[in-house]
Amino acid sequence: MNTAIFGLFNSFGPEWIIIFLAIILLFGGKKIPELMRGIGKGIREFNTARNSLENEFKHGMKEAEKKEADKDEK
C-alpha cells in the first residue's frame, strides 16, 4: 500500500500537493463538494454547448453538400 501512495504522489508532483492544500485551506472541507458540483455542472454545460454547436455545423455542411449536388445536377 505504501508504494501505491508514493507512486500517486510521484505522478502528481509536489506542486499538486500544494494546490490541494491551498484549496482545502481556502474553501474548507464543507465547501469542496459544492465546488466540485459546480465544476461538474460547468463541464456538463460546456459539453452540451459544444455538442450542439458540432451538430449545427454538421447539419450546415450536409445542407451545403446537398445544395452543391443539386447545383451539379442542373
PDB file with SEQRES, HELIX, SHEET and CRYST1 records, atoms N, CA, C and O in Angstrom:
SEQRES   1 A   74  MET ASN THR ALA ILE PHE GLY LEU PHE ASN SER PHE GLY          
SEQRES   2 A   74  PRO GLU TRP ILE ILE ILE PHE LEU ALA ILE ILE LEU LEU          
SEQRES   3 A   74  PHE GLY GLY LYS LYS ILE PRO GLU LEU MET ARG GLY ILE          
SEQRES   4 A   74  GLY LYS GLY ILE ARG GLU PHE ASN THR ALA ARG ASN SER          
SEQRES   5 A   74  LEU GLU ASN GLU PHE LYS HIS GLY MET LYS GLU ALA GLU          
SEQRES   6 A   74  LYS LYS GLU ALA ASP LYS ASP GLU LYS                          
HELIX    1 AA1 ASN A    2  PHE A   12  1                                  11    
HELIX    2 AA2 PRO A   14  GLU A   73  1                                  60    
CRYST1    1.000    1.000    1.000  90.00  90.00  90.00 P 1           1          
ATOM      1  N   MET A   1       0.824  -1.196   0.000  1.00  0.00           N  
ATOM      2  CA  MET A   1       0.000   0.000   0.000  1.00  0.00           C  
ATOM      3  C   MET A   1       0.867   1.258   0.000  1.00  0.00           C  
ATOM      4  O   MET A   1       0.526   2.245  -0.652  1.00  0.00           O  
ATOM      5  N   ASN A   2       1.962   1.228   0.713  1.00  0.00           N  
ATOM      6  CA  ASN A   2       2.842   2.393   0.764  1.00  0.00           C  
ATOM      7  C   ASN A   2       3.389   2.748  -0.604  1.00  0.00           C  
ATOM      8  O   ASN A   2       3.513   3.927  -0.938  1.00  0.00           O  
ATOM      9  N   THR A   3       3.721   1.733  -1.402  1.00  0.00           N  
ATOM     10  CA  THR A   3       4.255   2.024  -2.732  1.00  0.00           C  
ATOM     11  C   THR A   3       3.199   2.668  -3.610  1.00  0.00           C  
ATOM     12  O   THR A   3       3.528   3.511  -4.444  1.00  0.00           O  
ATOM     13  N   ALA A   4       1.926   2.288  -3.442  1.00  0.00           N  
ATOM     14  CA  ALA A   4       0.857   2.901  -4.226  1.00  0.00           C  
ATOM     15  C   ALA A   4       0.711   4.380  -3.869  1.00  0.00           C  
ATOM     16  O   ALA A   4       0.512   5.224  -4.743  1.00  0.00           O  
ATOM     17  N   ILE A   5       0.810   4.675  -2.602  1.00  0.00           N  
ATOM     18  CA  ILE A   5       0.685   6.066  -2.167  1.00  0.00           C  
ATOM     19  C   ILE A   5       1.864   6.885  -2.684  1.00  0.00           C  
ATOM     20  O   ILE A   5       1.678   7.999  -3.172  1.00  0.00           O  
ATOM     21  N   PHE A   6       3.071   6.343  -2.581  1.00  0.00           N  
ATOM     22  CA  PHE A   6       4.229   7.077  -3.077  1.00  0.00           C  
ATOM     23  C   PHE A   6       4.166   7.242  -4.590  1.00  0.00           C  
ATOM     24  O   PHE A   6       4.554   8.287  -5.111  1.00  0.00           O  
ATOM     25  N   GLY A   7       3.689   6.240  -5.295  1.00  0.00           N  
ATOM     26  CA  GLY A   7       3.535   6.341  -6.746  1.00  0.00           C  
ATOM     27  C   GLY A   7       2.534   7.410  -7.124  1.00  0.00           C  
ATOM     28  O   GLY A   7       2.710   8.117  -8.116  1.00  0.00           O  
ATOM     29  N   LEU A   8       1.473   7.527  -6.323  1.00  0.00           N  
ATOM     30  CA  LEU A   8       0.460   8.546  -6.565  1.00  0.00           C  
ATOM     31  C   LEU A   8       1.066   9.939  -6.434  1.00  0.00           C  
ATOM     32  O   LEU A   8       0.841  10.804  -7.281  1.00  0.00           O  
ATOM     33  N   PHE A   9       1.834  10.150  -5.369  1.00  0.00           N  
ATOM     34  CA  PHE A   9       2.432  11.460  -5.165  1.00  0.00           C  
ATOM     35  C   PHE A   9       3.534  11.743  -6.183  1.00  0.00           C  
ATOM     36  O   PHE A   9       3.736  12.897  -6.560  1.00  0.00           O  
ATOM     37  N   ASN A  10       4.245  10.721  -6.630  1.00  0.00           N  
ATOM     38  CA  ASN A  10       5.274  10.935  -7.643  1.00  0.00           C  
ATOM     39  C   ASN A  10       4.659  11.336  -8.976  1.00  0.00           C  
ATOM     40  O   ASN A  10       5.222  12.161  -9.696  1.00  0.00           O  
ATOM     41  N   SER A  11       3.505  10.759  -9.310  1.00  0.00           N  
ATOM     42  CA  SER A  11       2.881  11.115 -10.578  1.00  0.00           C  
ATOM     43  C   SER A  11       2.259  12.497 -10.516  1.00  0.00           C  
ATOM     44  O   SER A  11       2.205  13.199 -11.526  1.00  0.00           O  
ATOM     45  N   PHE A  12       1.784  12.899  -9.328  1.00  0.00           N  
ATOM     46  CA  PHE A  12       1.204  14.227  -9.191  1.00  0.00           C  
ATOM     47  C   PHE A  12       2.270  15.304  -9.087  1.00  0.00           C  
ATOM     48  O   PHE A  12       2.133  16.375  -9.679  1.00  0.00           O  
ATOM     49  N   GLY A  13       3.300  15.037  -8.359  1.00  0.00           N  
ATOM     50  CA  GLY A  13       4.337  16.036  -8.140  1.00  0.00           C  
ATOM     51  C   GLY A  13       4.009  16.889  -6.939  1.00  0.00           C  
ATOM     52  O   GLY A  13       2.850  16.984  -6.534  1.00  0.00           O  
ATOM     53  N   PRO A  14       5.024  17.509  -6.367  1.00  0.00           N  
ATOM     54  CA  PRO A  14       4.812  18.310  -5.158  1.00  0.00           C  
ATOM     55  C   PRO A  14       3.933  19.540  -5.393  1.00  0.00           C  
ATOM     56  O   PRO A  14       3.277  20.013  -4.465  1.00  0.00           O  
ATOM     57  N   GLU A  15       3.912  20.057  -6.615  1.00  0.00           N  
ATOM     58  CA  GLU A  15       3.086  21.242  -6.861  1.00  0.00           C  
ATOM     59  C   GLU A  15       1.603  20.926  -6.720  1.00  0.00           C  
ATOM     60  O   GLU A  15       0.832  21.780  -6.283  1.00  0.00           O  
ATOM     61  N   TRP A  16       1.187  19.706  -7.085  1.00  0.00           N  
ATOM     62  CA  TRP A  16      -0.215  19.320  -6.936  1.00  0.00           C  
ATOM     63  C   TRP A  16      -0.598  19.218  -5.463  1.00  0.00           C  
ATOM     64  O   TRP A  16      -1.711  19.581  -5.083  1.00  0.00           O  
ATOM     65  N   ILE A  17       0.304  18.734  -4.648  1.00  0.00           N  
ATOM     66  CA  ILE A  17       0.030  18.629  -3.209  1.00  0.00           C  
ATOM     67  C   ILE A  17      -0.191  20.024  -2.630  1.00  0.00           C  
ATOM     68  O   ILE A  17      -1.096  20.229  -1.821  1.00  0.00           O  
ATOM     69  N   ILE A  18       0.621  20.963  -3.038  1.00  0.00           N  
ATOM     70  CA  ILE A  18       0.476  22.344  -2.569  1.00  0.00           C  
ATOM     71  C   ILE A  18      -0.855  22.926  -3.042  1.00  0.00           C  
ATOM     72  O   ILE A  18      -1.529  23.623  -2.283  1.00  0.00           O  
ATOM     73  N   ILE A  19      -1.237  22.649  -4.282  1.00  0.00           N  
ATOM     74  CA  ILE A  19      -2.510  23.149  -4.803  1.00  0.00           C  
ATOM     75  C   ILE A  19      -3.677  22.563  -4.014  1.00  0.00           C  
ATOM     76  O   ILE A  19      -4.603  23.290  -3.655  1.00  0.00           O  
ATOM     77  N   PHE A  20      -3.648  21.246  -3.738  1.00  0.00           N  
ATOM     78  CA  PHE A  20      -4.717  20.618  -2.962  1.00  0.00           C  
ATOM     79  C   PHE A  20      -4.802  21.211  -1.561  1.00  0.00           C  
ATOM     80  O   PHE A  20      -5.898  21.473  -1.065  1.00  0.00           O  
ATOM     81  N   LEU A  21      -3.676  21.421  -0.930  1.00  0.00           N  
ATOM     82  CA  LEU A  21      -3.679  22.012   0.409  1.00  0.00           C  
ATOM     83  C   LEU A  21      -4.236  23.432   0.390  1.00  0.00           C  
ATOM     84  O   LEU A  21      -4.980  23.824   1.289  1.00  0.00           O  
ATOM     85  N   ALA A  22      -3.877  24.195  -0.630  1.00  0.00           N  
ATOM     86  CA  ALA A  22      -4.386  25.567  -0.751  1.00  0.00           C  
ATOM     87  C   ALA A  22      -5.899  25.562  -0.929  1.00  0.00           C  
ATOM     88  O   ALA A  22      -6.593  26.395  -0.348  1.00  0.00           O  
ATOM     89  N   ILE A  23      -6.418  24.625  -1.732  1.00  0.00           N  
ATOM     90  CA  ILE A  23      -7.870  24.531  -1.932  1.00  0.00           C  
ATOM     91  C   ILE A  23      -8.563  24.203  -0.620  1.00  0.00           C  
ATOM     92  O   ILE A  23      -9.587  24.801  -0.289  1.00  0.00           O  
ATOM     93  N   ILE A  24      -8.017  23.272   0.116  1.00  0.00           N  
ATOM     94  CA  ILE A  24      -8.613  22.900   1.401  1.00  0.00           C  
ATOM     95  C   ILE A  24      -8.590  24.084   2.366  1.00  0.00           C  
ATOM     96  O   ILE A  24      -9.568  24.321   3.075  1.00  0.00           O  
ATOM     97  N   LEU A  25      -7.491  24.823   2.401  1.00  0.00           N  
ATOM     98  CA  LEU A  25      -7.401  25.974   3.297  1.00  0.00           C  
ATOM     99  C   LEU A  25      -8.351  27.092   2.877  1.00  0.00           C  
ATOM    100  O   LEU A  25      -8.976  27.725   3.728  1.00  0.00           O  
ATOM    101  N   LEU A  26      -8.464  27.341   1.573  1.00  0.00           N  
ATOM    102  CA  LEU A  26      -9.307  28.433   1.092  1.00  0.00           C  
ATOM    103  C   LEU A  26     -10.793  28.122   1.221  1.00  0.00           C  
ATOM    104  O   LEU A  26     -11.566  28.978   1.652  1.00  0.00           O  
ATOM    105  N   PHE A  27     -11.198  26.928   0.859  1.00  0.00           N  
ATOM    106  CA  PHE A  27     -12.617  26.614   0.806  1.00  0.00           C  
ATOM    107  C   PHE A  27     -13.120  25.820   2.001  1.00  0.00           C  
ATOM    108  O   PHE A  27     -14.318  25.838   2.287  1.00  0.00           O  
ATOM    109  N   GLY A  28     -12.251  25.137   2.691  1.00  0.00           N  
ATOM    110  CA  GLY A  28     -12.678  24.320   3.819  1.00  0.00           C  
ATOM    111  C   GLY A  28     -13.277  23.004   3.351  1.00  0.00           C  
ATOM    112  O   GLY A  28     -13.672  22.871   2.193  1.00  0.00           O  
ATOM    113  N   GLY A  29     -13.340  22.058   4.232  1.00  0.00           N  
ATOM    114  CA  GLY A  29     -13.821  20.730   3.892  1.00  0.00           C  
ATOM    115  C   GLY A  29     -15.284  20.692   3.480  1.00  0.00           C  
ATOM    116  O   GLY A  29     -15.679  19.853   2.669  1.00  0.00           O  
ATOM    117  N   LYS A  30     -16.086  21.587   4.026  1.00  0.00           N  
ATOM    118  CA  LYS A  30     -17.518  21.567   3.723  1.00  0.00           C  
ATOM    119  C   LYS A  30     -17.832  22.178   2.360  1.00  0.00           C  
ATOM    120  O   LYS A  30     -18.829  21.810   1.737  1.00  0.00           O  
ATOM    121  N   LYS A  31     -17.018  23.082   1.899  1.00  0.00           N  
ATOM    122  CA  LYS A  31     -17.283  23.765   0.626  1.00  0.00           C  
ATOM    123  C   LYS A  31     -16.748  23.005  -0.581  1.00  0.00           C  
ATOM    124  O   LYS A  31     -17.177  23.268  -1.705  1.00  0.00           O  
ATOM    125  N   ILE A  32     -15.833  22.078  -0.382  1.00  0.00           N  
ATOM    126  CA  ILE A  32     -15.212  21.369  -1.505  1.00  0.00           C  
ATOM    127  C   ILE A  32     -16.235  20.576  -2.322  1.00  0.00           C  
ATOM    128  O   ILE A  32     -16.193  20.658  -3.549  1.00  0.00           O  
ATOM    129  N   PRO A  33     -17.160  19.806  -1.709  1.00  0.00           N  
ATOM    130  CA  PRO A  33     -18.154  19.099  -2.530  1.00  0.00           C  
ATOM    131  C   PRO A  33     -19.014  20.044  -3.368  1.00  0.00           C  
ATOM    132  O   PRO A  33     -19.343  19.747  -4.516  1.00  0.00           O  
ATOM    133  N   GLU A  34     -19.371  21.182  -2.780  1.00  0.00           N  
ATOM    134  CA  GLU A  34     -20.155  22.176  -3.506  1.00  0.00           C  
ATOM    135  C   GLU A  34     -19.349  22.740  -4.682  1.00  0.00           C  
ATOM    136  O   GLU A  34     -19.885  22.943  -5.772  1.00  0.00           O  
ATOM    137  N   LEU A  35     -18.078  22.986  -4.450  1.00  0.00           N  
ATOM    138  CA  LEU A  35     -17.197  23.484  -5.503  1.00  0.00           C  
ATOM    139  C   LEU A  35     -17.074  22.464  -6.632  1.00  0.00           C  
ATOM    140  O   LEU A  35     -17.123  22.827  -7.808  1.00  0.00           O  
ATOM    141  N   MET A  36     -16.915  21.199  -6.280  1.00  0.00           N  
ATOM    142  CA  MET A  36     -16.785  20.141  -7.288  1.00  0.00           C  
ATOM    143  C   MET A  36     -18.078  19.977  -8.081  1.00  0.00           C  
ATOM    144  O   MET A  36     -18.036  19.742  -9.289  1.00  0.00           O  
ATOM    145  N   ARG A  37     -19.237  20.098  -7.409  1.00  0.00           N  
ATOM    146  CA  ARG A  37     -20.519  20.028  -8.122  1.00  0.00           C  
ATOM    147  C   ARG A  37     -20.625  21.166  -9.124  1.00  0.00           C  
ATOM    148  O   ARG A  37     -21.086  20.969 -10.249  1.00  0.00           O  
ATOM    149  N   GLY A  38     -20.202  22.348  -8.719  1.00  0.00           N  
ATOM    150  CA  GLY A  38     -20.231  23.499  -9.626  1.00  0.00           C  
ATOM    151  C   GLY A  38     -19.323  23.292 -10.818  1.00  0.00           C  
ATOM    152  O   GLY A  38     -19.694  23.616 -11.946  1.00  0.00           O  
ATOM    153  N   ILE A  39     -18.143  22.758 -10.584  1.00  0.00           N  
ATOM    154  CA  ILE A  39     -17.212  22.480 -11.686  1.00  0.00           C  
ATOM    155  C   ILE A  39     -17.808  21.427 -12.617  1.00  0.00           C  
ATOM    156  O   ILE A  39     -17.737  21.564 -13.838  1.00  0.00           O  
ATOM    157  N   GLY A  40     -18.397  20.372 -12.040  1.00  0.00           N  
ATOM    158  CA  GLY A  40     -19.026  19.325 -12.850  1.00  0.00           C  
ATOM    159  C   GLY A  40     -20.165  19.869 -13.686  1.00  0.00           C  
ATOM    160  O   GLY A  40     -20.306  19.515 -14.857  1.00  0.00           O  
ATOM    161  N   LYS A  41     -20.984  20.731 -13.089  1.00  0.00           N  
ATOM    162  CA  LYS A  41     -22.095  21.333 -13.818  1.00  0.00           C  
ATOM    163  C   LYS A  41     -21.581  22.200 -14.961  1.00  0.00           C  
ATOM    164  O   LYS A  41     -22.138  22.182 -16.058  1.00  0.00           O  
ATOM    165  N   GLY A  42     -20.530  22.950 -14.705  1.00  0.00           N  
ATOM    166  CA  GLY A  42     -19.944  23.790 -15.757  1.00  0.00           C  
ATOM    167  C   GLY A  42     -19.387  22.951 -16.899  1.00  0.00           C  
ATOM    168  O   GLY A  42     -19.537  23.316 -18.065  1.00  0.00           O  
ATOM    169  N   ILE A  43     -18.753  21.845 -16.580  1.00  0.00           N  
ATOM    170  CA  ILE A  43     -18.204  20.968 -17.615  1.00  0.00           C  
ATOM    171  C   ILE A  43     -19.334  20.360 -18.435  1.00  0.00           C  
ATOM    172  O   ILE A  43     -19.238  20.286 -19.660  1.00  0.00           O  
ATOM    173  N   ARG A  44     -20.419  19.920 -17.764  1.00  0.00           N  
ATOM    174  CA  ARG A  44     -21.565  19.360 -18.486  1.00  0.00           C  
ATOM    175  C   ARG A  44     -22.181  20.389 -19.421  1.00  0.00           C  
ATOM    176  O   ARG A  44     -22.497  20.074 -20.568  1.00  0.00           O  
ATOM    177  N   GLU A  45     -22.355  21.624 -18.939  1.00  0.00           N  
ATOM    178  CA  GLU A  45     -22.918  22.680 -19.781  1.00  0.00           C  
ATOM    179  C   GLU A  45     -22.020  22.979 -20.968  1.00  0.00           C  
ATOM    180  O   GLU A  45     -22.507  23.193 -22.078  1.00  0.00           O  
ATOM    181  N   PHE A  46     -20.717  22.995 -20.747  1.00  0.00           N  
ATOM    182  CA  PHE A  46     -19.771  23.226 -21.832  1.00  0.00           C  
ATOM    183  C   PHE A  46     -19.871  22.122 -22.876  1.00  0.00           C  
ATOM    184  O   PHE A  46     -19.899  22.399 -24.075  1.00  0.00           O  
ATOM    185  N   ASN A  47     -19.926  20.857 -22.421  1.00  0.00           N  
ATOM    186  CA  ASN A  47     -20.023  19.734 -23.362  1.00  0.00           C  
ATOM    187  C   ASN A  47     -21.337  19.764 -24.128  1.00  0.00           C  
ATOM    188  O   ASN A  47     -21.365  19.449 -25.317  1.00  0.00           O  
ATOM    189  N   THR A  48     -22.429  20.140 -23.462  1.00  0.00           N  
ATOM    190  CA  THR A  48     -23.719  20.253 -24.137  1.00  0.00           C  
ATOM    191  C   THR A  48     -23.664  21.327 -25.221  1.00  0.00           C  
ATOM    192  O   THR A  48     -24.128  21.103 -26.339  1.00  0.00           O  
ATOM    193  N   ALA A  49     -23.109  22.472 -24.902  1.00  0.00           N  
ATOM    194  CA  ALA A  49     -22.991  23.553 -25.883  1.00  0.00           C  
ATOM    195  C   ALA A  49     -22.079  23.144 -27.035  1.00  0.00           C  
ATOM    196  O   ALA A  49     -22.367  23.447 -28.193  1.00  0.00           O  
ATOM    197  N   ARG A  50     -20.990  22.463 -26.726  1.00  0.00           N  
ATOM    198  CA  ARG A  50     -20.072  22.006 -27.767  1.00  0.00           C  
ATOM    199  C   ARG A  50     -20.754  21.013 -28.699  1.00  0.00           C  
ATOM    200  O   ARG A  50     -20.611  21.105 -29.918  1.00  0.00           O  
ATOM    201  N   ASN A  51     -21.496  20.061 -28.130  1.00  0.00           N  
ATOM    202  CA  ASN A  51     -22.202  19.079 -28.948  1.00  0.00           C  
ATOM    203  C   ASN A  51     -23.268  19.735 -29.812  1.00  0.00           C  
ATOM    204  O   ASN A  51     -23.450  19.359 -30.969  1.00  0.00           O  
ATOM    205  N   SER A  52     -23.967  20.706 -29.259  1.00  0.00           N  
ATOM    206  CA  SER A  52     -24.981  21.427 -30.022  1.00  0.00           C  
ATOM    207  C   SER A  52     -24.348  22.166 -31.195  1.00  0.00           C  
ATOM    208  O   SER A  52     -24.855  22.116 -32.315  1.00  0.00           O  
ATOM    209  N   LEU A  53     -23.259  22.837 -30.937  1.00  0.00           N  
ATOM    210  CA  LEU A  53     -22.561  23.561 -31.997  1.00  0.00           C  
ATOM    211  C   LEU A  53     -22.028  22.604 -33.058  1.00  0.00           C  
ATOM    212  O   LEU A  53     -22.096  22.894 -34.253  1.00  0.00           O  
ATOM    213  N   GLU A  54     -21.504  21.476 -32.622  1.00  0.00           N  
ATOM    214  CA  GLU A  54     -20.986  20.471 -33.549  1.00  0.00           C  
ATOM    215  C   GLU A  54     -22.114  19.925 -34.430  1.00  0.00           C  
ATOM    216  O   GLU A  54     -21.929  19.752 -35.635  1.00  0.00           O  
ATOM    217  N   ASN A  55     -23.288  19.650 -33.831  1.00  0.00           N  
ATOM    218  CA  ASN A  55     -24.428  19.161 -34.609  1.00  0.00           C  
ATOM    219  C   ASN A  55     -24.907  20.193 -35.616  1.00  0.00           C  
ATOM    220  O   ASN A  55     -25.227  19.845 -36.753  1.00  0.00           O  
ATOM    221  N   GLU A  56     -24.961  21.458 -35.214  1.00  0.00           N  
ATOM    222  CA  GLU A  56     -25.352  22.516 -36.143  1.00  0.00           C  
ATOM    223  C   GLU A  56     -24.365  22.624 -37.296  1.00  0.00           C  
ATOM    224  O   GLU A  56     -24.768  22.811 -38.444  1.00  0.00           O  
ATOM    225  N   PHE A  57     -23.093  22.508 -37.002  1.00  0.00           N  
ATOM    226  CA  PHE A  57     -22.069  22.589 -38.034  1.00  0.00           C  
ATOM    227  C   PHE A  57     -22.223  21.431 -39.026  1.00  0.00           C  
ATOM    228  O   PHE A  57     -22.162  21.634 -40.238  1.00  0.00           O  
ATOM    229  N   LYS A  58     -22.423  20.211 -38.500  1.00  0.00           N  
ATOM    230  CA  LYS A  58     -22.607  19.046 -39.365  1.00  0.00           C  
ATOM    231  C   LYS A  58     -23.854  19.202 -40.223  1.00  0.00           C  
ATOM    232  O   LYS A  58     -23.841  18.881 -41.412  1.00  0.00           O  
ATOM    233  N   HIS A  59     -24.940  19.700 -39.611  1.00  0.00           N  
ATOM    234  CA  HIS A  59     -26.178  19.907 -40.357  1.00  0.00           C  
ATOM    235  C   HIS A  59     -25.960  20.933 -41.475  1.00  0.00           C  
ATOM    236  O   HIS A  59     -26.429  20.742 -42.597  1.00  0.00           O  
ATOM    237  N   GLY A  60     -25.262  21.997 -41.169  1.00  0.00           N  
ATOM    238  CA  GLY A  60     -24.963  23.015 -42.178  1.00  0.00           C  
ATOM    239  C   GLY A  60     -24.107  22.463 -43.309  1.00  0.00           C  
ATOM    240  O   GLY A  60     -24.318  22.806 -44.472  1.00  0.00           O  
ATOM    241  N   MET A  61     -23.147  21.616 -42.979  1.00  0.00           N  
ATOM    242  CA  MET A  61     -22.291  21.010 -44.008  1.00  0.00           C  
ATOM    243  C   MET A  61     -23.113  20.083 -44.905  1.00  0.00           C  
ATOM    244  O   MET A  61     -22.908  20.058 -46.118  1.00  0.00           O  
ATOM    245  N   LYS A  62     -24.041  19.321 -44.317  1.00  0.00           N  
ATOM    246  CA  LYS A  62     -24.890  18.438 -45.119  1.00  0.00           C  
ATOM    247  C   LYS A  62     -25.769  19.249 -46.065  1.00  0.00           C  
ATOM    248  O   LYS A  62     -25.945  18.878 -47.225  1.00  0.00           O  
ATOM    249  N   GLU A  63     -26.319  20.351 -45.572  1.00  0.00           N  
ATOM    250  CA  GLU A  63     -27.149  21.210 -46.421  1.00  0.00           C  
ATOM    251  C   GLU A  63     -26.329  21.804 -47.557  1.00  0.00           C  
ATOM    252  O   GLU A  63     -26.797  21.867 -48.693  1.00  0.00           O  
ATOM    253  N   ALA A  64     -25.118  22.236 -47.260  1.00  0.00           N  
ATOM    254  CA  ALA A  64     -24.246  22.806 -48.289  1.00  0.00           C  
ATOM    255  C   ALA A  64     -23.893  21.750 -49.333  1.00  0.00           C  
ATOM    256  O   ALA A  64     -23.876  22.046 -50.528  1.00  0.00           O  
ATOM    257  N   GLU A  65     -23.611  20.520 -48.894  1.00  0.00           N  
ATOM    258  CA  GLU A  65     -23.308  19.441 -49.831  1.00  0.00           C  
ATOM    259  C   GLU A  65     -24.518  19.106 -50.688  1.00  0.00           C  
ATOM    260  O   GLU A  65     -24.379  18.829 -51.879  1.00  0.00           O  
ATOM    261  N   LYS A  66     -25.714  19.129 -50.085  1.00  0.00           N  
ATOM    262  CA  LYS A  66     -26.938  18.847 -50.830  1.00  0.00           C  
ATOM    263  C   LYS A  66     -27.181  19.933 -51.883  1.00  0.00           C  
ATOM    264  O   LYS A  66     -27.541  19.623 -53.019  1.00  0.00           O  
ATOM    265  N   LYS A  67     -26.987  21.197 -51.511  1.00  0.00           N  
ATOM    266  CA  LYS A  67     -27.147  22.292 -52.469  1.00  0.00           C  
ATOM    267  C   LYS A  67     -26.140  22.169 -53.603  1.00  0.00           C  
ATOM    268  O   LYS A  67     -26.472  22.410 -54.764  1.00  0.00           O  
ATOM    269  N   GLU A  68     -24.912  21.793 -53.267  1.00  0.00           N  
ATOM    270  CA  GLU A  68     -23.867  21.622 -54.276  1.00  0.00           C  
ATOM    271  C   GLU A  68     -24.230  20.477 -55.225  1.00  0.00           C  
ATOM    272  O   GLU A  68     -24.027  20.584 -56.435  1.00  0.00           O  
ATOM    273  N   ALA A  69     -24.763  19.388 -54.680  1.00  0.00           N  
ATOM    274  CA  ALA A  69     -25.155  18.245 -55.510  1.00  0.00           C  
ATOM    275  C   ALA A  69     -26.326  18.627 -56.406  1.00  0.00           C  
ATOM    276  O   ALA A  69     -26.362  18.247 -57.576  1.00  0.00           O  
ATOM    277  N   ASP A  70     -27.282  19.375 -55.865  1.00  0.00           N  
ATOM    278  CA  ASP A  70     -28.419  19.823 -56.672  1.00  0.00           C  
ATOM    279  C   ASP A  70     -27.968  20.761 -57.780  1.00  0.00           C  
ATOM    280  O   ASP A  70     -28.508  20.726 -58.886  1.00  0.00           O  
ATOM    281  N   LYS A  71     -26.991  21.588 -57.490  1.00  0.00           N  
ATOM    282  CA  LYS A  71     -26.455  22.535 -58.462  1.00  0.00           C  
ATOM    283  C   LYS A  71     -25.746  21.788 -59.607  1.00  0.00           C  
ATOM    284  O   LYS A  71     -25.866  22.161 -60.774  1.00  0.00           O  
ATOM    285  N   ASP A  72     -25.015  20.736 -59.251  1.00  0.00           N  
ATOM    286  CA  ASP A  72     -24.294  19.946 -60.246  1.00  0.00           C  
ATOM    287  C   ASP A  72     -25.243  19.173 -61.153  1.00  0.00           C  
ATOM    288  O   ASP A  72     -24.916  18.943 -62.318  1.00  0.00           O  
ATOM    289  N   GLU A  73     -26.415  18.763 -60.652  1.00  0.00           N  
ATOM    290  CA  GLU A  73     -27.379  18.013 -61.430  1.00  0.00           C  
ATOM    291  C   GLU A  73     -28.053  18.897 -62.475  1.00  0.00           C  
ATOM    292  O   GLU A  73     -28.469  18.404 -63.523  1.00  0.00           O  
ATOM    293  N   LYS A  74     -28.164  20.170 -62.206  1.00  0.00           N  
ATOM    294  CA  LYS A  74     -28.854  21.081 -63.137  1.00  0.00           C  
ATOM    295  C   LYS A  74     -28.005  21.464 -64.271  1.00  0.00           C  
ATOM    296  O   LYS A  74     -28.438  22.223 -65.138  1.00  0.00           O  
TER     297      LYS A  74                                                      
END                                                                             
